[in-house]
Amino acid sequence: MFRVTVRGSFGPLDERARAAVEAAAGPAYTREGTFTHDATMAAFTFRCQVAAEDDDGEAEAGQAALEALAAHGLPYRVLKLAVTDLRQVRIRRR
């Protein structure tokens, strides 16, 4: 499983697009992706969870997250993309 965080900026948003962003708002990582944004809806963070196959890497996860972002049909520009491979995360038990 990968968690991908995309930071970016929106292009001009009409009322329908603003409503779509609000409907997909939330801090959680989901397959469809969720948005958090500033008060003006100019800057955003998009969080997406991508299933991982054995041979998948960060590039494939990043591409899948960008496809999920594009599926929302909003004008945007990507500023930064960060991928975390949860298969590599180790939990220390006390």
ZATI-489065 format. One line per 3 residues: number of its first residue (from 0); their letters; for each residue x, y, z of N, C-alpha, C. Coordinates in nm, 3 decimals. Each point is the difference from the previous one (the first is absolute). Last residue first. Layout:
N
NUM) a) X:Y:Z:X:Y:Z:X:Y:Z  ...
REM end
This chain:
94
93) rrr) 0.719:-0.157:2.198:0.073:0.020:0.127:-0.019:-0.117:0.090  0.006:0.071:-0.562:-0.083:-0.040:0.116:0.084:0.019:0.125  0.009:0.211:-0.522:0.076:-0.043:0.116:-0.096:-0.030:0.114
90) irv) -0.053:-0.008:-0.552:-0.060:0.045:0.124:0.084:-0.055:0.115  0.088:0.123:-0.552:0.017:-0.094:0.111:-0.059:0.061:0.126  -0.042:0.058:-0.571:-0.013:0.062:0.132:0.010:-0.109:0.107
87) qrl) -0.009:-0.074:-0.482:0.133:0.025:0.055:-0.004:0.059:0.141  -0.387:-0.088:-0.269:0.064:-0.131:0.015:0.136:0.015:0.066  -0.268:0.375:-0.128:-0.033:-0.054:0.132:0.057:-0.139:0.022
84) dtv) 0.151:0.430:-0.302:-0.026:-0.143:-0.020:-0.024:-0.062:0.137  -0.052:0.521:-0.197:0.046:-0.083:0.111:-0.042:-0.143:-0.028  0.074:0.501:-0.285:-0.052:-0.137:0.003:0.061:-0.072:0.120
81) alk) -0.094:0.534:-0.220:0.073:-0.083:0.096:-0.068:-0.136:0.009  0.029:0.493:-0.313:-0.062:-0.132:0.012:0.088:-0.083:0.094  -0.101:0.556:-0.170:0.084:-0.100:0.067:-0.079:-0.130:0.013
78) lvr) -0.165:0.367:-0.260:0.120:0.065:0.050:0.096:-0.102:0.062  -0.430:0.012:-0.385:0.070:-0.073:0.106:0.126:0.076:0.037  -0.485:0.173:-0.205:0.142:-0.006:-0.031:0.067:-0.067:0.118
75) ypl) -0.542:0.037:-0.226:0.100:0.001:0.108:0.140:0.003:-0.058  -0.587:-0.018:-0.094:0.126:0.056:-0.051:0.101:0.011:0.114  -0.389:-0.386:-0.018:0.026:0.137:0.043:0.130:0.052:-0.062
72) gha) -0.236:-0.458:0.002:-0.034:0.095:-0.106:0.021:0.146:0.034  0.065:-0.460:0.220:-0.090:0.099:0.061:-0.036:0.111:-0.099  0.317:-0.343:-0.104:-0.137:-0.049:-0.010:-0.100:0.096:0.063
69) ala) 0.477:0.065:0.031:-0.056:0.044:-0.129:-0.146:-0.043:-0.015  0.237:-0.153:0.379:-0.018:0.144:0.007:-0.065:0.053:-0.128  0.122:-0.449:0.009:-0.114:0.020:0.090:-0.030:0.150:0.014
66) ela) 0.380:-0.116:-0.245:-0.120:-0.039:-0.075:-0.125:0.019:0.086  0.413:0.066:0.206:-0.027:0.110:-0.093:-0.122:-0.030:-0.087  0.150:-0.339:0.287:-0.056:0.110:0.078:-0.032:0.119:-0.090
63) aqg) 0.219:-0.369:-0.192:-0.138:-0.037:0.035:-0.067:0.112:0.080  0.458:0.051:-0.104:-0.083:0.012:-0.120:-0.145:-0.033:0.028  0.312:-0.062:0.346:-0.016:0.142:-0.030:-0.089:0.022:-0.120
60) aea) 0.120:-0.441:0.106:-0.094:0.054:0.100:-0.026:0.148:-0.025  0.324:-0.214:-0.265:-0.134:-0.049:-0.035:-0.104:0.056:0.097  0.449:0.098:0.093:-0.040:0.066:-0.125:-0.141:-0.042:-0.040
57) egd) 0.215:-0.204:0.376:-0.051:0.133:0.027:-0.047:0.071:-0.126  -0.009:-0.526:-0.034:0.091:0.092:0.066:-0.064:0.135:0.020  -0.131:-0.568:-0.098:-0.029:0.143:-0.012:0.103:0.082:0.078
54) dde) -0.048:-0.497:-0.033:0.100:0.067:-0.082:-0.026:0.149:-0.020  -0.292:-0.287:0.268:0.138:-0.031:0.039:0.103:0.080:-0.077  -0.467:0.233:0.048:0.033:-0.136:-0.041:0.147:-0.022:0.037
51) aav) -0.367:0.365:0.214:0.132:-0.034:-0.054:0.006:-0.148:-0.037  -0.384:0.441:0.070:0.035:-0.140:0.026:0.131:-0.033:-0.069  -0.144:0.495:0.172:0.013:-0.082:-0.121:0.040:-0.141:0.040
48) qcr) -0.217:0.504:0.199:0.057:-0.130:0.037:-0.005:-0.090:-0.123  0.004:0.568:0.095:-0.053:-0.115:-0.071:0.071:-0.126:0.047  -0.082:0.579:0.073:0.050:-0.122:0.060:-0.069:-0.120:-0.064
45) ftf) 0.115:0.560:-0.083:-0.082:-0.113:-0.044:0.064:-0.126:0.057  0.001:0.567:0.082:0.071:-0.125:0.023:-0.098:-0.111:-0.035  0.033:0.559:-0.152:-0.065:-0.120:0.051:0.104:-0.108:0.032
42) aam) -0.112:0.575:-0.137:0.096:-0.107:0.024:-0.073:-0.120:0.060  -0.273:0.354:-0.119:0.107:0.018:-0.098:0.101:-0.113:0.012  -0.419:0.120:0.260:0.003:-0.114:-0.092:0.101:0.022:-0.112
39) tad) -0.086:0.273:0.405:-0.035:0.052:-0.132:-0.012:-0.110:-0.106  0.127:-0.092:0.459:-0.131:0.066:0.001:-0.043:0.049:-0.137  0.331:-0.416:0.008:0.000:0.126:0.073:-0.138:0.066:-0.014
36) htf) 0.046:-0.540:-0.018:0.034:0.120:-0.079:0.002:0.121:0.090  -0.038:-0.589:-0.071:-0.002:0.109:0.097:0.049:0.121:-0.078  -0.213:-0.501:-0.178:0.064:0.131:-0.006:-0.003:0.069:0.135
33) tge) -0.006:-0.546:-0.209:-0.068:0.106:0.072:0.082:0.128:-0.007  -0.063:-0.529:-0.264:0.075:0.119:0.038:-0.087:0.103:0.069  -0.076:-0.471:-0.163:-0.045:0.108:-0.089:0.078:0.128:0.026
30) rty) 0.087:-0.376:0.275:0.030:-0.038:-0.137:-0.037:0.111:-0.099  0.127:0.154:0.494:-0.099:-0.091:-0.057:0.041:-0.034:-0.143  0.170:0.257:0.494:0.048:-0.055:-0.127:-0.104:-0.100:-0.048
27) apg) -0.108:0.440:0.330:0.032:-0.142:-0.012:0.057:-0.034:-0.138  -0.183:0.436:0.182:0.142:-0.025:0.021:0.043:-0.145:-0.024  -0.405:0.314:-0.245:0.027:-0.084:0.115:0.148:-0.030:0.012
24) aaa) -0.399:0.164:-0.403:0.090:0.052:0.104:0.016:-0.102:0.112  -0.272:0.016:-0.427:0.112:-0.095:0.013:0.098:0.044:0.107  -0.383:0.265:-0.101:-0.054:-0.134:0.016:0.109:-0.105:0.021
21) eva) 0.119:0.453:-0.096:-0.058:-0.012:0.135:-0.054:-0.140:0.025  0.153:0.096:-0.432:0.113:-0.002:0.094:-0.051:-0.016:0.143  -0.323:0.056:-0.332:0.065:-0.131:-0.014:0.119:-0.013:0.095
18) ara) -0.220:0.416:-0.032:-0.085:-0.097:0.069:0.061:-0.140:-0.006  0.209:0.338:-0.244:0.017:0.026:0.143:-0.081:-0.099:0.082  -0.055:-0.010:-0.464:0.131:-0.054:0.038:0.026:0.022:0.149
15) red) -0.389:0.190:-0.183:-0.011:-0.146:-0.004:0.130:-0.064:0.046  -0.011:0.471:-0.047:-0.076:-0.045:0.118:-0.013:-0.153:0.004  0.423:0.168:-0.263:-0.137:0.053:0.001:-0.072:-0.058:0.123
12) lpg) 0.545:0.090:-0.080:-0.108:-0.094:0.033:-0.134:0.070:-0.006  0.553:0.054:-0.190:-0.128:0.063:0.033:-0.110:-0.106:0.021  0.452:-0.212:0.086:-0.027:0.105:-0.096:-0.131:0.065:0.040
9) fsg) 0.315:-0.243:0.370:-0.111:-0.010:-0.094:0.008:0.112:-0.102  0.415:-0.249:0.273:-0.086:0.119:-0.003:-0.108:-0.024:-0.105  0.321:-0.348:0.334:-0.013:0.072:-0.125:-0.083:0.125:0.014
6) rvt) 0.221:-0.504:0.221:-0.024:0.140:0.033:-0.003:0.077:-0.131  -0.064:-0.538:0.161:0.028:0.094:-0.109:-0.034:0.139:0.052  0.103:-0.529:0.197:-0.044:0.135:0.032:0.044:0.092:-0.114
3) vrf) -0.079:-0.564:0.105:0.057:0.105:-0.084:-0.063:0.133:0.041  0.084:-0.543:0.170:-0.073:0.123:0.030:0.071:0.111:-0.075  -0.030:-0.571:-0.060:0.070:0.128:-0.006:-0.094:0.110:0.046
0) m) 0.058:-0.576:0.040:-0.086:0.117:0.000:0.090:0.123:0.000
REM end
